[in-house]
């Protein structure tokens, strides 16, 4: 019988393989303009930077929602 641990390991290996495929298929250099700068970098690096920035901003947003002051939570519950 397949255990949850084996399923998790298969999923991790599958995701790692997909990441490697994306990286190796996107090695071409692209120019990215940001305000007044132009930066040349591999497309895979640009994808990784975009992913990390999105993950970080999403994490900060969610942690801000979860750490509401108690007064705000009480007001929200009173309105419902």
VOTINU-136131 format. One record per residue (C-alpha): z negated, y, x negated. Coordinates in Angstrom, 1 decimal, always signed. Layout:
<mitis>
<miti pz="Z" py="Y" px="X"/>
...
</mitis>
This chain:
<mitis>
<miti pz="+0.0" py="+0.0" px="+0.0"/>
<miti pz="+0.9" py="+3.5" px="-1.3"/>
<miti pz="-2.2" py="+5.6" px="-1.7"/>
<miti pz="-2.5" py="+9.4" px="-1.2"/>
<miti pz="-2.8" py="+9.7" px="-5.0"/>
<miti pz="+0.6" py="+8.0" px="-5.6"/>
<miti pz="+2.3" py="+10.1" px="-2.9"/>
<miti pz="+0.9" py="+13.3" px="-4.5"/>
<miti pz="+2.1" py="+12.2" px="-8.0"/>
<miti pz="+5.6" py="+11.4" px="-6.6"/>
<miti pz="+5.7" py="+14.8" px="-5.0"/>
<miti pz="+4.6" py="+16.6" px="-8.2"/>
<miti pz="+7.2" py="+14.7" px="-10.3"/>
<miti pz="+9.9" py="+15.6" px="-7.7"/>
<miti pz="+9.1" py="+19.3" px="-7.7"/>
<miti pz="+9.0" py="+19.3" px="-11.5"/>
<miti pz="+12.5" py="+17.7" px="-11.6"/>
<miti pz="+13.8" py="+20.3" px="-9.1"/>
<miti pz="+12.4" py="+23.1" px="-11.2"/>
<miti pz="+14.0" py="+21.7" px="-14.3"/>
<miti pz="+17.4" py="+21.4" px="-12.5"/>
<miti pz="+17.2" py="+25.0" px="-11.3"/>
<miti pz="+16.2" py="+26.2" px="-14.8"/>
<miti pz="+19.1" py="+24.4" px="-16.6"/>
<miti pz="+21.7" py="+25.5" px="-14.0"/>
<miti pz="+20.7" py="+29.1" px="-14.3"/>
<miti pz="+20.8" py="+29.8" px="-18.0"/>
<miti pz="+23.4" py="+32.5" px="-17.8"/>
<miti pz="+22.3" py="+36.0" px="-18.8"/>
<miti pz="+22.2" py="+38.6" px="-16.1"/>
<miti pz="+21.6" py="+42.3" px="-16.2"/>
<miti pz="+18.8" py="+43.6" px="-14.0"/>
<miti pz="+18.4" py="+47.3" px="-13.2"/>
<miti pz="+14.9" py="+48.5" px="-12.4"/>
<miti pz="+14.7" py="+52.2" px="-11.8"/>
<miti pz="+15.9" py="+53.7" px="-15.1"/>
<miti pz="+15.9" py="+50.5" px="-17.2"/>
<miti pz="+18.5" py="+47.8" px="-17.6"/>
<miti pz="+17.2" py="+44.5" px="-18.8"/>
<miti pz="+19.2" py="+41.4" px="-19.8"/>
<miti pz="+17.6" py="+38.0" px="-19.3"/>
<miti pz="+18.4" py="+34.5" px="-18.2"/>
<miti pz="+18.7" py="+34.1" px="-14.5"/>
<miti pz="+16.0" py="+31.3" px="-14.6"/>
<miti pz="+13.5" py="+33.8" px="-16.1"/>
<miti pz="+14.3" py="+36.3" px="-13.4"/>
<miti pz="+13.7" py="+33.6" px="-10.7"/>
<miti pz="+10.3" py="+32.7" px="-12.3"/>
<miti pz="+9.2" py="+36.3" px="-12.6"/>
<miti pz="+10.2" py="+36.9" px="-8.9"/>
<miti pz="+8.3" py="+33.8" px="-7.8"/>
<miti pz="+5.2" py="+34.7" px="-9.8"/>
<miti pz="+5.2" py="+38.3" px="-8.4"/>
<miti pz="+5.6" py="+37.0" px="-4.8"/>
<miti pz="+2.9" py="+34.4" px="-5.3"/>
<miti pz="+0.5" py="+37.0" px="-6.8"/>
<miti pz="+1.1" py="+39.6" px="-4.1"/>
<miti pz="+0.8" py="+37.0" px="-1.3"/>
<miti pz="-2.5" py="+35.7" px="-2.8"/>
<miti pz="-3.9" py="+39.3" px="-3.1"/>
<miti pz="-2.8" py="+40.0" px="+0.5"/>
<miti pz="-4.5" py="+36.9" px="+1.9"/>
<miti pz="-7.6" py="+37.3" px="-0.1"/>
<miti pz="-7.9" py="+40.9" px="+1.2"/>
<miti pz="-7.6" py="+39.6" px="+4.8"/>
<miti pz="-10.2" py="+36.9" px="+4.2"/>
<miti pz="-12.7" py="+39.3" px="+2.6"/>
<miti pz="-13.0" py="+41.7" px="+5.5"/>
<miti pz="-16.3" py="+43.5" px="+5.9"/>
<miti pz="-18.6" py="+42.0" px="+8.6"/>
<miti pz="-18.4" py="+45.2" px="+10.7"/>
<miti pz="-14.6" py="+44.9" px="+11.1"/>
<miti pz="-14.9" py="+41.2" px="+12.0"/>
<miti pz="-17.5" py="+42.1" px="+14.7"/>
<miti pz="-15.2" py="+44.8" px="+16.2"/>
<miti pz="-12.3" py="+42.5" px="+16.3"/>
<miti pz="-14.3" py="+39.8" px="+18.1"/>
<miti pz="-15.7" py="+42.4" px="+20.6"/>
<miti pz="-12.2" py="+43.5" px="+21.6"/>
<miti pz="-11.1" py="+39.9" px="+22.3"/>
</mitis>
